[in-house]
Amino acid sequence: MNVTEPFIEFRDVSFAYNDRPILKDLSFQIARGQLVAIMGGSGSGKTTMLRLIAGQVRPQKGQVRVDGRDLSTMSHAELYEHRRRMGFLFQFGALFTDLSVGDNVAFPLREHTDLPARLIDDLVTLKLNAVGLRGAEKLMPSELSGGMARRVALARAIALDPRLMLYDEPFTGLDPISLGVIAHLIKKLNDALDTTAVMVTHDVTKSLEIVDYVFFVAQGRIIAEGTPDQVRASDSPWLRQFIDGAPEGPVHFAYPAASSLEADLGLEVRHA
C-alpha cells in the first residue's frame, strides 16, 4: 500500500496478554481520511489493534503513531485529549440505559466542552438528524430497536466531530435493512466529516461495499491487504476461505493445543 501521509501507523508492533502473544512485528499504515476495514478470524488480534490505536493498551515492542505522535510517549493528559478527538462505536452500542436518547448523545458534549445548554441541545438535534432520528430525543434505550440503538450510538460517537473513528463490529446483530442503513451512514458520515476510520468487522460483503482498503489479520500478522476490488479478485486460499466462509482451508477451527487429546486423557494410542 502506497501511503504518503499516514494518519495511523504501526511500526513493528508486538503485543501479548501475559504470556499469550497476540500481535507479532505488525507494520502497516492508514492514510488520512480513509475508511479501512480490519478482518480476520476470532482471536486474531483485531480488537487489540483498536485498543492500541485508542491508547488503552501499549505495545511491548514497536510504536503506534496517530497523526504523527507515538501514543506510548503521551502523558495521561495527552491521552485524554487524544481520546476526546476520537469517536468509538462499540459492538452493541453501549448506550447508557438510564439516560434518554438526547442525553446519551449530549453526554460527550457535556463531558468535554463548556458549551451552553441551548447550543448542546441544538447539536444533539443535528447529530440525531444526521442518523435519521431527529424527534427521538425523549425515548429511552429500552424503547429502541437494535438498529435505532446503533444509530443513536453512532450519533453519540460523532458528537464532537472526531478526526478518528473506531468501529468494533458495527453490524453485529442487525437485520439486513438496519445493517444496510448503518453501513450507509458510516460511509456518508466519514466522507462528510473527512474522518479517518478503522472498522473491525466480520461482514465481508457489506464492508467491501463501503471501505477504501482492507487488512486481513491471522496469527498476529497481516497476511493480505488490498482495495475491495483486489480482495474480490484474489485467489489466495486464506482469503477465499474467509470470504466464502468455508470450514476447510488454511485456517483451522481447533485451538492449537500443546498436547494431543489422547495424552490429555491418558489414553494409549496403538498404531497398526
N, C-alpha and C positions, 0 to 999 in steps of 0.2 A: 504494500500500500504506500503510495507516494504522498506524504503529508508534509506540507511546507510550514505550516503554523499549527503545531499540535496544541490543543487546549487541555487534553488529558494525555499523560504519558506514563507508562510503566517501564522502568529500566531494570531489567534482571531481577525482578521481584520474586522472592520466595517467602512463603508463609506456612506455618504449621500451627495446629491446635495441640498443645503439649507435644507429644512425640509423633503425632499423625500429620505427615506432610499434606498440604492442600494445593499450593501453587509452587512451581519449580522454575526458577530463572525465567519468569514471564516478562516479555517485552512486546509492547505494541503502542500505537499512537492513535488518537482520535482528533480529527480536525475541528476547529471552532465551527459551531453551527450545524454539525452533523447529528443525525439521529441514527444510532448504532444499536444493533441487537447483539447480545451475547447468548449463545445457545450451547447446549451440551446436556449430558445425562445428569441425573440427580447425584449430588455429591461431588460434582466435578470442580467446584470452586467458584461458581458464577456469583452467588450472593456474597461470598467473601470478597470478590472483586468490588462489588458495590460498597461494602463496608470499608474497604481500603480507600476508595475514592471519597467517601464521606468523612474519612478520618476517624472512624470508630475504632479501628484497629490499625496497628502499624506493622509493616513488613519486618521480618527478621533479617532480611537481606534486600538490598536494592532500594530504589526510590519510586514513590508515587508522586507525580507532579501534576498539579492542576493550575492552569493559567500561568505556567512558568515557575510555580513555587513548590518546593518539596514539603509535603504535608508533615513529614516526620520531624521537621525542624520548627514547626509552628508552635507558638505558646498556646495556652488554654484560651486566651482572649482571641488570638488569631484564628484558632479552630472554630470558635463560636461565630466569628464573623464569616468564615468560610461557609459554615452551615446556614447562616442567615441568607446567604445568596444562593442557596441550593433548595430545590423542591424535591420531595420524596413521596412517591405514590406506593404505599405498602400493598402487599399481596391481596388483602381483603379490605382495603380502605382504611381500617383502623380509626374510624370516627369515634369521637368522644360520645358515649351513649347517653350521657346526662345533659348534653348541650344540644340546642336546636341546630338545624342546618345552617342558619345565619351565623350563629355563634361559633360553629365549627370553622367556617370559612374566615370569620373575623379573628380567630384565635392567634394566628401568626402576626397579624397586623397589630393587635393589642400587645403582643409579647415583644415585638421587635421594633415598634415605632412609637412615636409620641403624637400621632395624628389625632385630630379631634374626632369625637364620636360620630358626628354627622358625615365627615369625609370617609370614615371607615365603613359606615352603613352604605354609602354610595359605591365604594369599591367592592363591597360584598355583592351588591346588586349587579355590578358589571361582571364580576367573576362568575356568578351563577348564570347570568345571561349568556356568557361565553360557552357554557356547557349545557345550555338549553333548560335551565332550572330556575329562571327568574320567577319569583312568586312562591317559591317553596321555602322561603326563609324560616317560617314558623314551624315547619314539620320537624318531628323528632326522627332520629335514625331508625327507630323501630317501625316507623311508618313508611319506610322507603323499600323499594325493590332492590335486588342486588345491583342491577345496572345503575339505578338512581344513586345508590350509596357510593358507587365507584366514581360517578360523575361529581358528586359533592366532594369526595376526597381529592379529585383532580382540581376542582376549583380552589380548594384549600392549598394544594401544593403549588399553584401558580399565583397565590395571593400577593406575593412580594415580587412578582415578575423576575423569577430566578434566572441566572445566567446558566445554571446547570440543573438538569432534571434527571433523577434516577427513578426507574420503574422496576419494581420487583414483582414479576409475574402479573402484569396488569389485567390479563384476560382470564385468569383462573376463575372458574365457577360461573361464568356468564353464559347466557343463552346466545345463539348465533346473532340475533339482532342487536342485543346490548353489546356484544363483542365488537360488531362492526361499527357501532356508534362510538365506542371508546377508542378504537383504533383510528377512526377518522378524526376524532377530537385531538388525540395525541399528535397526529401529523399536522393538523391545522394549527394548533397552538404552538407547536415547535417552530413552524415556519413564521407565524405571526410575531412571536417573541424573539426570534433568532437565537434560540436556546440550543446549547449543546446537550444532547440527551443520550443516556445509556439505558437500555431496556433488557433485562433478563427475562427470557421467555422460552416456553416450550412450543408455542403455537407457530409452527413453521409457515403455514400458508398465509395467514393474516399478516404476520410480521414482514414477510418478503414483499408484501404489497405497499408497505409504508416506510421502511427503513432505507437508509442510504448505503449501509455496509453491515456485514455480519462477521462476527468472530465465533468459531466453534472451539469449545474447550473440552479436553479429555485428559485425564490423568495429570491434571495440574498444568497443562501446557496448551497453547493454541495450536491445533493440528490442521486447521484450514481457515481461510478467510476470503472474502470477496464481496462484490456487489450482488444484489439479488439475482441478476441475470447470470452471473458467473456461477453462483451456487446452484441455480436450477439446471445449468448445463453440465455441472461437474459429474465425472464418472468415478469419483473417489468412493471406495467401498464403505468407508466410515460415514461420509455424508449421505450416501444412498440409503444406508441402514437407518440413519437418524431421520432423514426426510420422509422415507417410506414407512417408518415405524416397524421395520422388520425385526422379529425376535432373534434371528440368527445373523451373525456377522462379526466384525472385529471387536464390537463392544459386547462384553459378556454380562449376563444378568446377575451371576453369582458374585458375592463379595470375595475378594482374593484372600482366603484364609491361609494361615501359615502352615496348617497341617491338614491331612486328609480326614474325611468323615470317619473312615474305618479306625484311624488312630485315635480320634477323639472319643469314639465309642468303645475302644479297647477290643476291636474285632480283629480276628486273624484273617488275612487275605490269602487265599490259595490260588495259585496260578496253574493252569492246566499244562 
